[in-house]
Amino acid sequence: MSEIEKKKIVITYLPLSKDKEEVFSIVKRSRLLINAICQYSKELKRAGVEVYERRVNIIYTEKGYYCAFFEDDVNQNRTKKQETPKPFKGVDGRLKIEMIDKEGNPVIEDVADLVAKMYLQNPEGYEYVIFKDGNPENCKVENLEYSPIKQKIQ
């Protein structure tokens, strides 16, 4: 048995509130992970959970997203997150950051949304956070505002 086949696989959960394409952007190509998530998908179906789609090691279900990862990779990422999380550009062009939720699962958050929630009032209850200067990498509070319309990122 190879070293990679000895690695323990874990299934993590992400809620439906996460953007589908953003979640699917964290795929890991591995035969072992694909086999694990396919097996987990079968178990969910037997339990009556509707599975909508699978991409590599991730399945999208009526209850949320389930991702198969090697335990060492998840633990290594958790350690890194506790030190200094590094923003990265998401598929939507906006800065994202990987964090750990209350249950200890990795979640991807939009940096501008986090800054706005902390520092801006939203009395109209608008859904979107936009960039006044149009630059999605400028997440300073002075550059953000709530909007009823989603901003297109070039």
CORUR-V818936 format. One record per run of one state. SS is the DSSP state (A for helix, B for strand, O for the rest). FROM is the first residue (numbers start at 1). TO is the last residue. If there is no record, write none. Layout:
SS:FROM:TO
SS:FROM:TO
This chain:
O:1:2
A:3:6
O:7:8
B:9:14
O:15:19
A:20:24
O:25:30
A:31:46
O:47:50
B:51:55
O:56:57
B:58:61
O:62:64
B:65:70
A:71:84
O:85:87
B:88:89
O:90:94
B:95:100
O:101:105
B:106:110
A:111:119
O:120:127
B:128:131
O:132:140
A:141:143
B:144:147
O:148:154
